[in-house]
Amino acid sequence: MTWVKICGITNLEDALVAVEAGADAVGFVFYEKSPRCVSVETARDIVKKLPEGVEKVGVFVGGPSEGIADAIRRCGLTIAQIYPRGSLALTDEFFKDFPFRVIPAISTGLIAQDEISGFHLENSAHEKVVAALIDSGNSDCPGGTGETFDWRMMAGLADGKLVVAGGLKAENVGQAIRTLNPWGVDVASGVEASPGKKDPEKVRAFVRAVREIDLKAG
């Protein structure tokens, strides 16, 4: 079964819709430049009311690892999705000291410009890595662009544990899955009525589209 994350959750109603629709995870964005940014307090209040079996993911762009760990702990989150920026490097040393599971995230705009920095995983880090996430975006807007990228450029990663994001919606997620065979998919703007507010029907349609592909794959 393809892992499904509904990201950019800003309120309890949307979180519960995602859970009811069958999502495996919900995501909370702590990047101040994002229209979906939430406070630690808001995320904590929502998380308290969610089922234990649903993954609660905090999305971070750079920043000190201690601050990320503190936010994860205070909110009761289960995974840190991290776009490494600046001095924050996802090295073997980082994973040795970081107390939570991690989804390292890469913006395709940085791949195209050969500007990836701070992304290096040693074998000893793999037990803490849930999967690697590939998202459309760049250094200014690491994700949440609402734009797709050329999925074929990442087809060589199909055998890895990959989460694909960027411009996904019910209408195209099937094609993304067929092209990349990812471990998971991640959506935010593709299931929104407006930035930070989900459209319940779009959320349900997205999860349903993924599950239909899963059934066909057998």
N, C-alpha and C positions, 0 to 999 in steps of 0.2 A: 504493500500500500504506500502510495506517495504521501510523504509528510507535507501537511498544509499549514502554513502560518498566515494569519490575518494580522497585518502590521498597522501601526499608526493608530492604535486604540487610545481614545481620549476620554471615554465615559463607560460606565457600567453597562448601559443598555447595549452598546455595540459589542462589548466583550461577550455578553450573554448570547447575543445573536450568533456570533462566531462559534461559540461552544455548541449551541443548539444545532447549528448547521453541520457540525461534525469536524471542525478544525482541530488540528492536533496542538496548535500553539497560537498564542496571541502575543503581539509585540508592542512595546512601549518605547517611544522615541524620546531620548534625552538630549538631542542635538538642538541647541537654542535657535538655530536658523531655520529649523523645520516648522511648517505650519501645523504639524502634528505633535509638536513638543509638549510633554507633560511634566509636571513636577513630581518629585519623589512622593510627596504626600498624596497626590491624586492617584498615582499608580498603586501605591500601597493600599489605599482604600478600595480600589477595584479588585486587586489581587485577593484580598481577604474574602471576597464573595465568589471566587471562582473555584470550580472543582479541582481537587488535588491532582488528578491525572492529566490536566492540561498544562503544557509547558508555558511558562511565563518568561518572555524574552525581553531583556533590556537592550536597546540599540544605542551605541555610543560611537562618537567620532573623535578619535584622539583623547587627550586628557590623561591625567595620572592614573596608573593602575589602582592605586589605593582609593581614589575617588570613585572609580567604577565599582570596585568591590564593596565599598561602603553603600552605594546606591542599591546594588543588587541585594545586599543583606537587609537593608532597611525596608525595601519593598517586598521582600519575600519572593524574589524572582528566582528562576532556576537556571537560566542561561544568559550569558553576555554575548551579544552580537557586536563585534568591534571592527570598525574601519580604522586601521592604524594610520595615524597622522603625526607629524612632528617627531617628538622624542619617544612616542609610544610605539615600540617595536614588538611584534609578536614573535619573540625568539624563544629558544629553549629555556632560557633563564626566566622569561616572563611566565611561561606555563608552569615552571617548577614552583614559583611563589604564588601564582594566582589561585585562589581557593575554589573557583567555580568552573563549570564547563563553558566552552567558548565556541562561537561560530565566527571564524575569521571572515571578514567581508572585503571584497575587492571591487572597485569601480572600474568598469570597462574603459572609461576615458583615460584612466591612468595606465592601463595596459597598452592601449594604442600609442600612447606617448612615451612608453618606456619609463614611466615615472613612478613605478611601484617602489615604495620604500617601507621598511619595517615589516616585511612579511616573509618570515623564514621559519619553517617548522622542522624540528628534529624528530626522530622516531620516538623519543621519550615523551614528546608532547601529545602524541596521538590519542592517548587515553582521555585527555580532556577536550579534544576537538570533536564536536558533534558532527560537523560538516563544514565545507567551505562554501561561502555564498558569493555568487557573481551577480553584480547589479549594474545597471546602466547608471552613468553619472561621471563626475569628475571631482577635482579637489574642492571646488566651491559647493557643489551639490552632489554629495556622495551617493545618494539614492533618493527614492521618492519622486523621480522625474516624470513618471507617467509615460516614459518612452521605452521602447524595446531596443535591444541591441542585436547585432547579427549573431544569432544563435549558432550558426555554422562555425564561427571563429572559436567556439568553445567545445566543439564536438569531440575533440581529442581528450576532454576531461570526462567523457561519459562513463568511464569505468571507475571514476573516483566517487567519493561521497559528496555530491554537489547539490546545492540549493540554488535555483535560478530565480531571479527577481528582475523587476524593471519592465513596466508597461504591460504586465500580465492582466488578463481579464478572462471572463468565461469564454469569450469567443475565440481566444488564441492560445489558451493554456494547453489545449490538447496538442497543438502543433509544436509548442515548446517542449512538451514531454516526449513527443515522438522524435524530435530532433536531438535532444540532449540526454534522454533517459535519466533524468536527475533523481536523486534521492528525495528531494523536496522542492516545493514551490512556495514563493512568498509574494503576497500582494498587499498593496495599500490603496493607491489612487484608483485602481481598476475596480474597486468595490465601494467607491465613495459617492455620496450625494453632493458633497462639498469637502474641501480639505479638512480632515479631522472628524468628519461625520460620515458614518457608513450608511449605505443603502442596503437594508436587510435583504431585499430580493436579489441584489447583485452578489451579496455574500453567499447566499444559498445557491445561486446559480453557479458561482465559481467552484464551490466545494463539490457540487453535483457534477460539474463538467470533469473535474479531476477524477472522481470516483468512477465515472463512466469509462474513462480511459483505463483505469485500473482493472475494471471488470473485463474489458476487451483484451487486455494484456494477459489476463488469466493467472 
